[in-house]
Each structure stands twice: as structure tokens, then as C-alpha cells.
């Protein structure tokens, strides 16, 4: 049983009024007795909480920064009408700061034998699975002096997907892809591409593209035009160890890598390539294989939604072995990892020859834009020291990147805002050069 503020107010007013007529002790006793009778009667008329039935409907997934609506249907089988306050409790990360209490509390009336629906709006601030916690019901009597309170459980899971903010770059990258694919007048020429058509030779053309049989038939020098090959293999590898847990701005490095991976997957699948995904630290955390272009993005976002960085050092040898199992034939391997000198030199460099021997490898790293800001500061002695530290960090990353490039690896070191479009441009450049 729960007493309300109205009960205390009536008790004080009653004692004040009766105190002018009767002795103080007798007046207080009579007021308390009358109030107790009123409370018991009010409590008896309040609908019981345990008999209530709850069912849920609504959204089962939403993108991060989006809004989901979960409906809760309350059924009152008792003969007494329900006057209640209900809190539909969810984890704090299911709401934006300061929104959890007002968004999850509802006031409603449910007549006997009827049902009512209430809706809770969730605006999640973290990826992953959000589970409904409990339903707390406070059932009031008609006078509002006392209430019954209890909890119910109505399970529901909302999966919060990556936001995929880089999708705004997709139309421009697809336009560039159509140019490379021969759908416009711009065609690429070179080895390792698919034959498209013949045209007359012009000065500056690669002599290796001359078709001598066609030249003999046409009595003019003819060269082949080429278009990028389709049906290539692309393996996206997210290293989910401790280096991916570092925050850059408001998000972990892993989230920035996810956004870039989704844009590249959307672009490569439109190009007709087969795209797979692997998340690994010391074991496989997520894997997506064998999906068609139509089903690829939903499968990727669903697999990446619950993925969180693990605070362990990644096993580079295990990662290389797992990549070989997932990419048995020549592939473009895009490895999202850090450029910290020690992990790269001690773990990644020894296994690179086995990866680059038959694959095209791209290493994509998330750079901290704060480093650039610190490097530009000179206005105070503290800023000068910070600038020196930033320059040292940048020099170490450049050194690591140069060592990777000497192994034939393409290295990207971009801020979260630029990593996705830069990676898409790198993919298109590799296709244009016939390296895929």
C-alpha cells in the first residue's frame, strides 16, 4: 500500500478544524480514525495490480539517433476500474539525457473488462540490444488517498542498428562507379579488366591494348576498351580489440570503422562484387557471408549492432588464419585497425606477407581530429607542449603507415568524417587501375 500527498493534506486540515471544537487529543484521534477508514475504503476500491495483463507490440529495430515506438496494451479483467500511473522502464541508454522519466511514465484509466494502449517513445544513444526492464503500476482508489503498487514483466527487445551516416555519400560514389563500369563515355583500359568494345587507336593509347586481328580486318589500328571486372571478392575485417575501443570525439573508433564498412559494402555490392564481413580480436565476434546484394546491408547492420570492443590485445596470427579461411581466393581485404607503432610492428607486420601474397590489402585507420587541432596551437606555453606531443604522434603514425606501404599495402589514416568517403574513393581507384 502506498499513501499519497493528498492523505497528509487531509489529515492536517482535519486536525486543524476539529481542534477548534474538541480537545486536541480527542480531535486528533477522531481525525486519524476517519482518515484510516477513508484510506481502507479507497484502497478496497482500487483495482488490484496482480490481475492486470500486459502485451507489447511495436518496433523491433531502429537506427541509432532514430526514434522507436513500443506499445503496451493494459487489460483490466477485474470488476473495479483501474486508475493508475504506469512506468514502462527501459535502460537509461534507451533515452536521450533527461528524457527517460517523462517519456516512460503514463497515466491512464481502464474500465472493468476493457483494455487500453499506451506508447513509449525510445530515442537510443547506444547501439546494441535494449531489453525492457519492468512495468511498475500504481493503482489508485477513487479518492486518491492510497494506492496499490506492484511490478510486471513484459519482455521486449529493441535492436539499435548503426546509424550509417555515410550513406549520404553513396549517390556520388555510385555515379563514379557507373563511369568506371562503362555506362558513360569514360572507360578504363589496362590488364585485369573485362573486355568492353573496340575503337580506333589514338596517340597515347597503351600498345598492349591493340587488337591485331581486328586491325587486320578493319585496315586500321583498333584497340580494346575495358571495364572493371565484376564478381570480385571483398572481405571487410574489423579488428575489435582494445585499440578499437578508444573514443574519437563522441564515438569509439569501432563505430567509425563500421560506418566506413557499410558504405564500402553498399558500393561494392552495387558493383557486382561479393562482400563478406568479419569481426575478430581473439575469436570471431561477427561474421557475414554469402548474402546477395539485396540482403547484404540488412545482414551487416544486424550483425554489427551488438558488436562491442573487447579490452584485449588482438591475436594477429589468429586473425590472419581466419582471413585465409574466409578468403580462399584472391580478394580485396580491408582491415580496419589502428596505426599504433607497437601493435603493428610486433603483431601485424610478421603476418602481412601471407596476406599480401595473393590479395590486395587496404589498412583503414581512424585518426583523431583533435591531434590536428593540437598541432596547430601555439598561443600559450601549454599549447606549445601539446603541439609538440601532437607532432610526435603524427610522426609515429606516418612512420607506421610507411612501413605498411613498403609491403604493398594501401594505407588510409582519416578522421571519422572522412574515412568512409576516402575508403570508397580508394576502392574505385583500385578498380580503375585494374587491381581488383
Number of C-alpha atoms within 10 A of each C-alpha: 14 12 15 13 10 12 17 12 11 15 16 13 12 17 19 15 13 16 16 10 10 12 10 13 10 14 19 20 12 15 21 17 12 13 18 15 12 16 21 15 16 18 24 17 20 24 28 24 21 12 11 16 15 18 14 16 13 14 16 15 20 20 20 21 18 14 16 22 17 19 16 19 14 21 20 23 19 16 13 17 22 29 21 22 17 20 20 24 19 20 12 16 15 25 21 14 12 9 14 21 15 10 17 19 18 16 12 14 16 19 17 15 13 15 16 14 15 17 19 21 16 24 23 26 17 21 23 22 18 21 16 18 16 15 20 18 25 23 28 28 23 18 16 18 24 27 28 20 18 13 13 16 14 15 13 19 15 21 21 29 25 25 19 19 15 20 18 11 13 17 11 10 19 18 13 15 24 16 17 23 23 17 12 12 10 13 18 21 22 19 14 15 20 18 15 15 13 16 14 13 18 10 6 6 13 13 10 11 17 19 16 13 10 16 16 11 10 11 8 13 17 22 23 21 20 24 24 29 20 18 14 19 21 25 23 25 24 23 28 29 22 16 22 26 18 15 14 19 12 6 13 18 26 26 25 26 23 23 22 26 28 25 23 29 25 19 23 24 22 16 22 15 19 22 27 21 25 24 24 23 22 18 13 14 19 19 17 18 15 11 16 14 19 11 10 21 17 12 16 25 19 18 20 24 23 18 18 17 21 18 13 13 15 22 16 22 15 16 22 16 14 15 18 14 10 16 18 11 12 17 21 23 22 23 21 26 24 23 25 16 16 10 16 18 14 11 15 19 15 12 16 18 13 12 19 18 12 13 21 19 21 23 21 26 26 26 22 17 14 12 16 15 12 18 20 15 17 14 8 9 10 10 15 16 15 19 20 16 15 20 17 13 16 16 12 15 19 16 15 20 22 14 17 21 14 9 14 15 19 18 23 19 20 18 20 24 16 15 23 28 22 18 23 23 16 17 22 23 15 16 23 23 16 19 17 24
